Amino acid sequence: MIHSFIDILRRALDEEMTRDAAVHLLGEDVAAGGAFGVTRGLAQKHGVTRVRNTPISEAAITGLATGAALCGLKPVLEIMFIDFATLAMDCLVNQTAKYRYMSGGQLAVPLVVRTQAGAAGGAAAQHSQSLEAWFIHVPGLVVIAPASPVEAYGLLKSAIRLGDPVLFIEHKRLYTMKEDLADDIELPPIGRARIVRGGTDVTLIAYSGMVQSALEAVQTLADVGISAEIIDLRTLLPLDMATIAASVSKTHRVLIAHEAVLNGGFGAEIAARIGSELFDELDTPVVRVGCPFAPIPFAPDLERALLPGAQDIVRAVRLMPGLGE
Amino acid sequence: MPTPTLGDWQQMYRAMWRIRLFEDQVQRFAAAGEVPGFPHLSTGQEAVAVGVCAHLSHEDVLFTSHRGHGHVLAKGSDLQATLAEILGRQDGLCRGRGGSMHLVDAANGVLGATGVVAGNLSLAAGAAWAAQAQGRRNISVAFFGDGATGAGAFHETLNLAALWKLPVLFVCENNGYAEFTSREEHSNVTHVSSFAAPYAIATKTIDGNDLLAVYASAAEAIDLLRRDQGPYLLECMTFRLAGHYVGDAQQYRSKEELAAHRDKCPIERFKRHLIERGVAQQELDAIGELARLEVQQAADRARAAPRPDASTVLEDVYRSPALDGISG
């Protein structure tokens, strides 16, 4: 059956709520369907005590969800935009992430924070950011960023069942993407990347919206005789270095693509890990593609000018020694 | 809640002494350089901890703050395990991972202490939501200082708790100081209970150094919570006889102010009450001595307890076995 990203998230939530009475949804407007319609109809089906609207109080609702997770619920909290997670940082960083450790293993926080990130359609500087690197820096959190509807379906279900706090980052540009969902899909394990497409000359490591850009780039590269392999990380924390290592050992060239600004971005961490763990496999320096160092602008022309895309990936690959024009 | 017998009151007297002497012991350990970090003592605020926690069962959950030793002990956690945690020992409550500011004793309903002022309030509300959602009758209690009212999370949580009618008791220990800064200097609002009215939360301001008043008011508040008429904000006026942390020179307040408050010590005050009710001085001395021995024994054992094994430092970052030992 064909589903859009939004519909498939709703289906995953619906199924998990049916499967486990401890799963509760909360967030701003979620009982009314949510700002993007992900939770539409779920309050009617599962009741307004399980799909609860909250005030616009990111700090308190994140703490509320964390406290509830300590006491038997499996909350799925929606933070409407990742930009607003800044208001919940104390809780996510100081409480949620550290509870398991600080309690010496007595407690756990089975919480999923669904949020939505990335730039599209003139949402401007405070509703468009890619802030995943902030969270990847925090021990105790799991960070997931699906690249397609079917991936989102499986990863969200796995995240709800995991038992540790997960930041689940959806890209707004993918919300209208549609895919066919098989009936007997196997749920993906947390912490494993997937090979989206095999290739031999260069490994493109991407996640979230940039996987689509990598797929576009692969077509162009194929036209000039370059065979690119795409890894979709799916889970950013923990990072699946084994899948990266297997691919790099084959291609000996790596490009990392993300929409977040390059400076202090997750690509820097991946590049450092590859540099220290796989140095002997590399024929060329690791290359990164990401956003230049500026806030996301409002005007569509400016937004387009800033955002990295398939062309940037193609250009960067073709500048690699041995793959040049 | 049945009226306490004289024997119950004597147990509460003992509980206050245990906290006082425990904090004295922490201070001595800290002065000797045996406590890592910077512990915050609750000396002088014992009546609030004991008067509230006397009403709680193991199923009721408690979230405290950086100044939480007294609450944890009053809730019934083990003296030795609590002290061992403060000393950073392997058999401390949290195996040396938490320390003075992050005491957790889940089996006893102590679900956390946060070093970030006001950070515990929404957690307590969440625990109350879980109880409400799952039809359990237990309640949730958050202890915090008046300094927490400066944080947005305090106001956000009051609004949410009132809106959802959560069975959470917010207990403010208004000791007149947010760290080194007096209430007059950090807020125009003298009484924390004033914040309850806009959210239609039941509230009361009481003398927090009067165990009888704390006990009676907490009983009233908890009774409302158990009848789904929560939340409740109980403001207990008190005074910390210790500094903000061990080593605080307290230059922000006068010797006269401290001396005046020593005369209002909640333990001495309750002792006078028990004597008025006919309890013999010797009996009270014996209770104090018993508490002293308990703390002494706990201190000796905690100090002798093994230090954590360095090879365990990466344990318990995650619950899921699949995430064990990940390096990012």
Interface residues (C-beta under 8 A of the other chain):
Chain A: H24 T49 R50 R52 T54 P55 S57 A59 A60 I61 T62 G63 L64 A65 T66 G67 A68 A69 L70 C71 G72 L73 D90 C91 N94 Q95 Y99 R100 Y101 M102 S103 G104 G105 Q106 L107 A108 P110 I136 P139 G140 V142 L162 G163 D164 P189 I190 G191 L237 P238 L239 E269 R273
Chain B: V61 F63 G92 L93 C94 R95 G96 R97 G98 H102 V104 D105 A106 A107 L111 G112 T114 G115 V116 G119 L121 S122 L123 A124 A125 G126 A127 A128 W129 A130 A131 A133 Q134 S140 G152 A153 E156 T157 N159 L160 L163 W164 E315 D316 V317 Y318 R319 S320 A322 L323 I326 S327 G328
